[in-house]
Amino acid sequence: MLLLLALVLIGFYGLYVLKNAETKTISENDRKNAGGSFVKLTDGITHYEAAGPDTAKTIVLIHGFSVPYYIWDGTFDSLVHRGFRVIRYDEFGRGLSDKPNAIYSPLFYRKQLVELLEVLKVKTPFHIAGLSFGGAIVSDFVTHYPQLIDKIIFIDPVYRFPNQGTPEAVMNYTMAIKAYAMADDQLTNFKHPELFPNWASKYKPQMKFKGFRHALISTIKNYPRQTIIANYTQLDSFHKKVLLIWGKDDKIVTFDYSDSLRQKLNVDLLAVEDAGHLPHLEKPTIVNQKIISFLKTQ
């Protein structure tokens, strides 16, 4: 019996070693040919990009749960072209930012953004936009620093984060042996994935860096769902102008959650037809024009 158990454990470990994508610690060499810039903050190096006139109004773009800042490519370029100062960055644990062995809580994400804004000397008030899980980061930041923010944009924002009671070790193992399937799953963000054939391959490079899985799992375990809902509710008390953009065919955060959010928060809603979780990528002309119009209107 003990021999059988030992063989099973060896088998599980062998599968982990075979499938585990996290084999590297991120280095300067990994970053040297990347676009954007890097800055050392308290909890590690943050990868960011800033473009547009220093004298222009700033908008900060915050990505979602696991896809780094390249998810904003088209919108970033569009906003810069229209004269805004635009900043985007990789959250810790994602892309080319460090992946510290930390507790990925609301405070942890808020601290990264606060320090980045201080280093970049961002003029206030500025606009802010959050995509998917980035919506939670945005609402948390605004509830703590409302005086810094002018207008707010949410694109298919997270509403109910999963309540995960599975031990981290089990989640880590499962995620490790299904690593590249997780990359392929990113295509479910689209209504028409066939139009984005290289999407999964762009996602995979970050998966080789140690700490990526921990960042995702720790976020699930330490970003309370009740905090997300409470922040959306509190946000309404600041009477900010809010643009809510939602793909009507979103299968990740379904469109009916837009009704739930609008019961708590007064918004200008753009429902995007024939688009999934990333309407700014599937319908860039419609979405970017709406964003620019919203930001330009007094």
TIKEBA-403993 format. One record per residue: residue number from 1; residue in one letter; x, y, z of N, C-alpha, C in turn. Coordinates in steps of 0.001 Angstrom, whole numbers, plus 500000, padded with zeros to 6 digits. Last residue first. Layout:
<pts>
    n  res     n.X     n.Y     n.Z    ca.X    ca.Y    ca.Z     c.X     c.Y     c.Z
  NUM    a       X       Y       Z       X       Y       Z       X       Y       Z
...
</pts>
This chain:
<pts>
    n  res     n.X     n.Y     n.Z    ca.X    ca.Y    ca.Z     c.X     c.Y     c.Z
  298    q  482354  568372  478831  482453  569016  480152  481311  568558  481071
  297    t  483757  565813  476885  482558  566549  477280  482710  567114  478687
  296    k  485996  564241  476619  486056  565598  476103  484874  566458  476558
  295    l  485250  561745  477615  486320  562478  478284  486379  563946  477852
  294    f  483236  561006  475777  482952  561092  477212  483987  561961  477929
  293    s  484695  560912  473398  483563  561844  473544  483232  562084  475007
  292    i  486460  558822  474029  486985  560168  473754  485886  561213  473905
  291    i  484624  556683  474321  485530  557066  475407  486012  558494  475217
  290    k  483452  556573  471771  482633  556866  472948  483491  557334  474113
  289    q  485645  555878  470215  484951  557137  469955  484102  557547  471157
  288    n  486220  553362  471303  487187  554458  471459  486558  555818  471194
  287    v  483886  551887  470557  484265  552066  471959  485202  553256  472131
  286    i  483797  552002  467718  482648  552405  468537  483086  552761  469956
  285    t  486379  551021  467085  485924  552330  466609  484786  552851  467474
  284    p  486593  548422  468268  487428  549546  468711  486917  550915  468274
  283    k  485273  545890  468976  484599  547022  468342  485335  548314  468691
  282    e  487162  544228  470133  486308  543707  469069  485584  544813  468305
  281    l  488403  545843  472008  489212  545182  470998  488368  544675  469828
  280    h  486405  546762  473612  487321  547769  473068  488249  547182  472019
  279    p  485158  544453  474531  484538  545201  473438  485447  546264  472835
  278    l  485782  541823  475842  486747  542866  475479  486212  543697  474314
  277    h  483814  539965  476144  484351  540574  477355  485299  541736  477067
  276    g  482209  540469  473030  482300  539720  474264  482876  540555  475400
  275    a  479838  541792  470686  481149  541838  471346  481085  541072  472660
  274    d  477413  542525  469501  478319  541607  468807  479741  541666  469371
  273    e  477047  545826  470895  476511  544660  470190  477639  543846  469557
  272    v  477561  547258  473908  478222  547022  472622  477717  545716  472013
  271    a  476166  549822  475635  476042  548380  475420  476538  548083  474011
  270    l  477153  552251  477622  477288  551886  476218  477256  550365  476141
  269    l  475720  554344  480082  475960  552975  479606  476088  552921  478091
  268    d  476683  556330  482581  476338  556445  481167  476707  555100  480557
  267    v  475414  555741  485923  476405  555647  484854  475795  556034  483516
  266    n  475199  555479  489344  474672  556217  488211  475741  556278  487116
  265    l  475012  552442  491055  475879  553507  490561  475251  554160  489333
  264    k  473362  550372  491735  474201  550933  492789  474893  552224  492377
  263    q  472132  549605  489465  471274  549789  490650  472049  550444  491786
  262    r  474211  549147  487784  473480  550403  487619  472464  550641  488734
  261    l  474972  546579  488533  475853  547699  488830  475102  549028  488756
  260    s  472832  545078  487556  473154  545057  488993  474002  546256  489379
  259    d  473071  545583  484832  471866  546024  485543  472124  546083  487048
  258    s  475472  544329  484345  475398  545774  484124  474155  546352  484804
  257    y  474944  541680  484646  475586  542359  485774  475610  543873  485582
  256    d  474047  540903  482184  473030  541190  483213  473633  541847  484449
  255    f  476311  540230  480707  475741  541560  480550  474712  541894  481627
  254    t  478805  538420  482641  477669  538522  481734  476968  539880  481819
  253    v  481913  538055  482388  481073  538818  483322  479837  539198  482512
  252    i  482177  536083  480297  483014  536082  481502  482307  536811  482641
  251    k  480726  536458  478066  480498  535199  478776  481306  535118  480068
  250    d  479180  539106  476444  480226  538746  477402  479844  537459  478121
  249    d  477581  540268  474563  477767  538820  474501  478914  538349  475393
  248    k  477668  542975  474949  476395  542311  475207  476514  540795  475193
  247    g  480197  544565  476690  479892  543726  475541  478644  542902  475821
  246    w  479943  547776  478057  479777  546341  478280  479464  545637  476969
  245    i  480947  550581  479897  480936  549945  478581  480865  548437  478791
  244    l  480122  553402  481609  480121  551943  481716  479959  551367  480310
  243    l  481430  556290  482930  481053  555635  481682  481189  554128  481874
  242    v  480630  558681  485310  481078  557312  485083  480540  556805  483747
  241    k  481425  561448  487210  480892  561014  485928  481506  559662  485582
  240    k  480772  561217  490756  481683  561303  489620  480936  560937  488334
  239    h  479608  561262  493322  478978  561958  492185  479963  562218  491043
  238    f  480221  559920  495572  481168  560958  495160  480686  561730  493930
  237    s  478419  557897  495932  478307  559045  496835  479240  560188  496441
  236    d  479167  555836  494269  478060  556695  493850  477968  557961  494691
  235    l  481061  554416  495694  481492  555272  494593  480401  556261  494194
  234    q  479734  552684  497351  480270  553922  497920  480640  554927  496841
  233    t  479193  550633  495487  478106  551339  496172  478577  552682  496707
  232    y  481728  549769  494794  480834  550290  493757  479712  551120  494389
  231    n  482565  548895  497345  483229  550025  496692  482382  550613  495572
  230    a  480892  546705  497828  480824  547877  498706  481463  549099  498054
  229    i  481754  544911  495844  480384  545426  495819  480279  546700  496648
  228    i  484407  544476  496746  484134  544952  495386  482755  545588  495319
  227    t  484036  543456  499302  484740  544728  499131  484449  545323  497761
  226    q  482894  541005  498831  482073  542033  499473  482705  543422  499368
  225    r  484989  539565  497775  483897  539942  496882  483035  541033  497501
  224    p  488333  540352  498653  486984  539947  499061  485903  540444  498116
  223    y  491078  539091  497687  490327  540263  497223  488849  539977  497475
  222    n  492343  536758  498371  492521  537915  499251  491881  539202  498756
  221    k  492009  534698  496548  491810  534411  497960  491783  535653  498847
  220    i  492563  535850  494080  491272  535185  494291  490982  535028  495774
  219    t  495208  536648  494617  494172  537644  494349  492794  537050  494593
  218    s  496489  534213  494872  496412  535081  496039  495359  536168  495850
  217    i  496287  533336  492211  495613  532603  493286  495445  533474  494520
  216    l  497844  535244  490843  496445  535013  490488  495681  534355  491629
  215    a  500325  535024  492146  499636  536323  492063  498160  536134  491773
  214    h  500998  532345  491725  500724  532822  493085  499956  534132  493056
  213    r  501498  532358  488973  500329  531639  489503  499977  532122  490902
  212    f  503861  533985  488971  502671  534344  488199  501427  533672  488767
  211    g  506079  532998  490233  505235  533923  490977  503961  534317  490258
  210    k  508427  532800  487638  507991  532318  488951  507197  533407  489681
  209    f  507512  532951  484260  508146  533616  485392  507551  533154  486720
  208    k  506105  531891  482208  507361  531217  482542  508026  531807  483789
  207    m  503985  533491  481630  503722  532295  482427  504989  531554  482825
  206    q  504638  535487  479878  504625  535821  481302  504488  534589  482193
  205    p  504300  534153  477324  505626  534479  477864  505642  534794  479361
  204    k  501425  533772  476734  502255  532710  477301  503592  533159  477892
  203    y  500081  535816  475420  499856  535627  476859  500915  534732  477503
  202    k  500603  535575  472769  501065  536797  473438  501006  536639  474955
  201    s  499289  533196  472204  500755  533209  472150  501334  534465  472798
  200    a  496606  533961  472358  497153  533039  473353  498675  533076  473372
  199    w  496416  535692  470067  496135  536163  471424  496764  535273  472492
  198    n  496598  535256  467395  497861  535275  468146  497665  535637  469617
  197    p  494018  535443  466265  494724  534154  466254  495993  534111  467099
  196    f  491442  536903  466414  492605  537179  467267  493467  535916  467387
  195    l  489268  536097  465057  489866  537354  464598  491128  537706  465384
  194    e  488300  533940  466374  489032  533677  465140  489708  534930  464586
  193    p  486701  534862  468443  488121  534579  468712  488943  534341  467452
  192    h  484302  536732  468820  484848  536213  467562  486347  535944  467739
  191    k  483896  537372  471431  482757  536829  470698  483253  536157  469413
  190    f  486496  536624  473802  486010  537231  472563  484731  536576  472064
  189    n  487367  535214  475923  487026  536617  476170  486357  537272  474957
  188    t  488263  532820  475086  486842  532873  475441  486409  534292  475793
  187    l  490968  533082  474851  490173  533337  473651  488675  533380  473945
  186    q  492038  532194  477172  491875  533641  477033  491039  533999  475799
  185    d  492475  529510  476942  491169  529927  477471  490953  531430  477346
  184    d  495138  529366  476274  494152  529185  475209  492766  529645  475652
  183    a  496157  529685  478859  496449  530675  477831  495429  530587  476704
  182    m  495249  527347  480034  494782  528622  480562  495047  529746  479555
  181    a  496718  525514  478688  495279  525513  478437  494681  526822  478941
  180    y  499133  525929  479839  498928  526498  478510  497480  526392  478050
  179    a  498636  524753  482497  499149  526095  482250  498776  526642  480878
  178    k  497758  522647  483937  496895  523120  482850  497350  524484  482338
  177    i  499508  522223  485927  499404  521151  484940  498488  521530  483765
  176    a  499165  524646  487383  500453  524305  486780  500298  523260  485681
  175    m  496592  524565  488372  496925  525604  487405  498224  525275  486671
  174    t  496880  522432  490157  495926  522339  489054  496250  523343  487962
  173    y  498774  523516  491924  499059  522291  491176  498169  522194  489946
  172    n  497393  525736  492932  498667  525920  492249  498995  524706  491385
  171    m  495230  524547  494212  494995  525447  493089  496264  525625  492257
  170    v  496652  523185  496205  495850  522429  495234  495586  523283  493998
  169    a  497773  525308  497594  498645  524284  497016  497914  523477  495951
  168    e  495538  526755  498511  496389  527331  497472  497263  526286  496810
  167    p  492448  524915  498891  493794  525292  499364  494673  525776  498218
  166    t  489321  526391  497991  490309  525348  497743  491687  525789  498228
  165    g  487523  528425  498142  487931  527808  499398  488961  526716  499228
  164    q  486798  531346  496614  487576  530128  496414  488078  529575  497737
  163    n  484456  533018  495107  484807  532715  496494  485490  531355  496507
  162    p  485089  535213  492362  484813  533867  492890  485280  533703  494328
  161    f  483550  538445  492413  484773  537661  492306  484525  536286  492921
  160    r  481188  540038  490770  481291  539060  491862  482516  538195  491636
  159    y  482251  541938  488901  481189  542270  489850  481201  541320  491042
  158    v  484563  543501  486725  484248  542388  487626  483161  542840  488591
  157    p  483346  545431  483923  484041  545289  485209  483621  544054  485988
  156    d  483331  546242  481095  482988  544890  481555  483624  544593  482925
  155    i  485046  549036  481842  484750  548172  480707  484556  546745  481226
  154    f  484536  552221  483202  484566  550787  483467  484241  550054  482169
  153    i  485960  555305  483908  485465  554413  482863  485622  552974  483329
  152    i  485540  558508  485358  485804  557081  485548  485211  556297  484386
  151    k  487041  561784  485845  486055  560864  485274  486530  559411  485371
  150    d  488928  562582  488280  487912  563320  487554  486862  562333  487040
  149    i  490541  562073  491399  489928  561535  490191  488899  562482  489605
  148    l  491443  562821  493849  492438  562721  492775  491818  562437  491410
  147    q  489445  562647  495687  489862  563991  495292  490855  563971  494132
  146    p  489180  559947  496347  488213  560564  495414  488663  561922  494890
  145    y  490741  557684  497369  491335  558946  496928  490401  559667  495951
  144    h  489136  555541  498076  490160  555986  499026  490751  557345  498663
  143    t  487475  555193  495932  486850  555338  497254  487849  555798  498309
  142    v  489369  554877  493891  488563  556090  493946  487913  556269  495315
  141    f  490421  552321  494452  491285  553499  494482  490460  554774  494645
  140    d  488159  550713  494115  488832  550760  495417  489696  552009  495528
  139    s  487622  551126  491409  486618  551531  492406  487231  551616  493794
  138    v  490043  550083  490261  489633  551475  490080  488665  551906  491167
  137    i  489979  547409  491030  491109  548247  491443  490730  549723  491350
  136    a  487632  546604  489755  487727  546515  491215  488847  547406  491733
  135    g  488347  546985  487093  487237  547749  487652  487238  547734  489166
  134    g  490250  545084  486616  490700  546460  486796  489606  547365  487322
  133    f  488760  542909  485978  489218  543027  487366  489786  544414  487655
  132    s  487588  544831  483336  487357  543575  484039  487773  543699  485514
  131    l  489447  547780  483282  488898  546701  482470  488764  545440  483316
  130    g  489168  551162  484145  489456  549806  484582  488717  548786  483735
  129    a  490527  554429  484082  489714  553405  483423  490148  552028  483891
  128    i  490463  557860  485007  490931  556499  485265  489969  555509  484631
  127    h  491779  561228  484883  490774  560223  484553  491361  558836  484827
  126    f  492867  563379  487590  493064  562668  486333  491905  561694  486112
  125    p  493163  566649  489088  492566  565313  489006  492794  564696  487638
  124    t  496754  566106  489073  495397  565754  489468  494461  566932  489263
  123    k  499559  564804  487351  498756  565959  487765  497323  565531  488048
  122    v  501993  562566  488446  500764  562739  487680  499954  563907  488247
  121    k  504680  561759  488947  504213  563126  489210  502959  563467  488380
  120    l  505657  559264  488876  505431  559892  487576  504907  561320  487703
  119    v  505681  558684  491597  506943  558691  490853  506791  559456  489542
  118    e  502915  558776  492150  503830  559701  492809  505144  559814  492040
  117    l  501948  556666  490627  501478  558027  490351  502408  559070  490965
  116    l  503232  554541  491934  503522  554827  490527  503112  556250  490174
  115    e  502035  554633  494470  503466  554896  494332  503842  555219  492886
  114    v  499360  554017  493806  499698  555267  494492  501165  555613  494281
  113    l  499638  551429  492683  499170  552545  491872  499525  553883  492498
  112    q  500559  549944  494903  501332  549995  493661  500937  551202  492826
  111    k  498424  550317  496705  499753  550843  497026  500616  550943  495773
  110    r  496385  548866  495495  496244  550318  495664  497608  550964  495899
  109    y  497317  546246  495729  497135  546841  494402  497063  548363  494479
  108    f  497336  546053  498551  498539  545785  497775  498450  546421  496391
  107    l  494663  546523  499286  495713  547448  499709  496969  547283  498872
  106    p  493373  544218  498216  493078  545559  497702  494154  546577  498062
  105    s  496107  541763  497991  494886  542306  498571  494550  543646  497926
  104    y  498075  539459  497754  497528  540327  496712  496122  540789  497118
  103    i  500783  539094  499694  499333  538935  499744  498728  539956  498781
  102    a  503724  537906  497911  502986  538817  498788  501523  538414  498844
  101    n  506288  537506  496394  505556  536531  497213  504821  537299  498300
  100    p  506148  539476  493363  506553  539224  494755  505690  538172  495439
   99    k  506967  539814  490518  505954  538898  491015  506285  538512  492449
   98    d  507431  542832  488557  507856  541800  489494  506668  540994  490001
   97    s  506214  543167  485150  506374  543657  486527  506822  542503  487411
   96    l  505658  542084  482726  507071  542283  483059  507279  543010  484379
   95    g  502748  540245  483405  503620  540845  482418  505066  540904  482857
   94    r  501994  540238  486964  501641  540100  485557  502709  540726  484658
   93    g  502798  540794  489502  502414  539421  489206  502120  539173  487743
   92    f  501463  544071  489614  502404  543091  490145  501878  541679  489877
   91    e  500163  545224  486464  500011  544983  487894  501079  543992  488351
   90    d  501704  547206  484136  501443  545819  484506  501288  545737  486022
   89    y  500079  550247  482969  501131  549516  483676  500711  548070  483898
   88    r  499700  553405  481313  499245  552039  481583  500395  551291  482240
   87    i  498718  556677  480639  499600  555806  481414  498936  554441  481556
   86    v  498630  559493  478553  498081  558171  478857  499132  557321  479559
   85    r  497433  562594  477896  498573  561946  478514  498057  560600  479024
   84    f  495677  563161  474784  495727  562891  476221  497117  562408  476635
   83    g  495388  563515  472004  495986  564564  472810  496038  564346  474300
   82    r  494602  561517  470347  493642  562588  470579  494109  563600  471619
   81    h  496720  559748  470489  496502  560465  469227  495546  561643  469414
   80    v  496242  558691  473010  497436  559508  472785  497252  560363  471534
   79    l  493907  557253  472437  493865  558356  473393  495075  559277  473251
   78    s  494875  555334  470593  493789  556240  470222  493748  557460  471128
   77    d  496753  553905  472100  497179  554684  470930  496131  555716  470529
   76    f  495011  552775  474045  496159  553598  474427  496565  554503  473263
   75    t  493349  551211  472430  492784  552341  473176  493885  553302  473614
   74    g  495182  549260  471457  494448  550152  470562  493905  551385  471246
   73    d  496295  548099  474002  497072  548657  472879  496294  549673  472045
   72    w  495468  546934  476354  494988  548279  476079  495573  548865  474790
   71    i  496801  544603  476634  495374  544489  476364  494744  545840  476022
   70    y  499312  545123  477512  499110  545123  476061  497634  545000  475689
   69    y  499414  544833  480283  498936  546102  479736  498771  546121  478224
   68    p  498377  541311  480717  499115  542546  481019  498642  543747  480212
   67    v  495773  539353  481985  496414  539824  480753  497086  541161  481023
   66    s  494536  538922  484500  495800  538252  484190  496485  538718  482915
   65    f  492432  540799  485166  492933  539817  486119  494304  539252  485758
   64    g  493020  543902  483390  492212  542970  484161  493018  541973  484974
   63    h  494546  547253  483590  494129  546009  482940  493392  545080  483903
   62    i  493933  550619  483551  494252  549495  484434  493676  548213  483847
   61    l  495125  553734  482593  494429  552529  482146  494888  551331  482971
   60    v  494644  557106  483261  495365  555902  483665  494515  554691  483301
   59    i  495005  560164  481647  494116  559045  481921  494971  557819  482203
   58    t  495613  563661  482051  496075  562278  482132  494900  561323  482303
   57    k  495753  566463  479913  495017  565726  480935  495420  564256  480884
   56    a  499075  567710  479064  497705  567279  478772  497063  566595  479977
   55    t  501695  568221  479451  500760  569275  479855  499301  568862  479692
   54    d  503060  566146  478335  503097  566281  479797  502063  567286  480306
   53    p  501447  564429  475643  502042  565655  476190  501985  565711  477719
   52    g  502157  560867  475366  501308  562040  475237  501946  563237  475920
   51    a  502707  558068  477570  502870  558774  476307  501874  559924  476244
   50    a  504090  555441  479420  503458  556762  479469  503747  557469  478154
   49    e  504010  552218  480746  504222  553043  479565  503448  554334  479735
   48    y  505703  549932  482995  504655  550880  482629  504994  551547  481308
   47    h  506456  547613  485454  506550  547895  484018  505394  548813  483646
   46    t  507978  547854  488572  506739  547946  487805  507045  548342  486367
   45    i  509716  545984  490990  509776  546754  489745  508429  546698  489037
   44    g  508575  546116  494452  509239  545551  493291  509199  546480  492094
   43    d  507427  547412  496567  507234  545964  496479  507858  545338  495239
   42    t  508193  550128  496157  508466  549438  497425  508420  547926  497288
   41    l  509505  550277  492787  508610  550702  493853  508900  549873  495099
   40    k  511362  551180  490102  511421  550386  491328  510508  551016  492369
   39    v  510207  551029  486741  510493  551828  487926  510451  550928  489152
   38    f  510512  551085  483208  510491  550331  484454  510864  551247  485611
   37    s  508643  551392  480090  509691  551773  481034  509520  550958  482318
   36    g  508045  550230  476670  507706  550827  477948  508917  551125  478798
   35    g  509049  547029  475297  508633  548421  475222  508329  548952  476600
   34    a  511983  545007  475807  510547  545270  475926  510263  546746  475704
   33    n  514579  544327  475929  514034  544578  474599  512533  544865  474620
   32    k  515019  543956  478676  515811  544949  477940  515240  545276  476568
   31    r  513760  542060  480234  513114  543356  480075  513791  544267  479056
   30    d  515375  539885  480392  514015  539679  479903  513340  541003  479562
   29    n  517577  541041  481591  517685  540589  480212  516310  540368  479588
   28    e  516745  541402  484164  516949  542580  483333  517024  542201  481856
   27    s  514280  538766  484822  515599  539412  484901  515650  540656  484026
   26    i  512276  536497  486671  512348  537604  485714  513636  538400  485922
   25    t  513186  533188  486888  512995  534416  487651  513203  535574  486686
   24    k  511561  530335  485418  512517  531439  485401  512157  532500  486424
   23    t  509578  528459  485268  510944  527962  485425  511984  529064  485551
   22    e  506514  527674  485044  507255  528686  485814  508655  528173  486143
   21    a  505185  525569  483904  505771  526571  483002  506670  527557  483737
   20    n  504916  522198  484494  505148  523493  485133  505857  524462  484187
   19    k  504808  519682  483348  503868  520703  482878  504165  522106  483401
   18    l  506816  518189  484600  506686  518171  483147  505867  519353  482636
   17    v  506324  518599  487305  507610  519018  486733  507509  519138  485217
   16    y  503756  517409  487473  503965  518817  487814  505243  519349  487171
   15    l  504313  514786  486833  503426  515539  485956  503597  517041  486196
   14    g  505907  514137  489027  506477  514096  487678  505640  514887  486689
   13    y  504050  514310  491084  505177  515232  491051  505800  515284  489656
   12    f  502338  512197  490410  501821  513557  490499  502954  514575  490387
   11    g  504182  510069  490583  503495  510372  489337  502955  511791  489303
   10    i  504829  510140  493255  505884  510367  492268  505276  510743  490921
    9    l  502335  509460  494281  502917  510764  494588  504023  511120  493601
    8    v  502107  506844  493285  501122  507857  492916  501688  509259  493127
    7    l  504249  505619  494552  504233  505689  493097  503250  506749  492601
    6    a  503425  505826  497217  504658  506489  496792  504692  506645  495277
    5    l  501157  504196  497159  501022  505612  497469  502237  506393  496994
    4    l  502402  501746  496641  501434  502282  495679  501261  503783  495885
    3    l  503896  501482  498962  504581  501546  497673  503671  502154  496614
    2    l  501896  501256  500847  502792  502404  500902  503533  502592  499584
    1    m  500822  498797  500000  500000  500000  500000  500862  501263  500000
</pts>
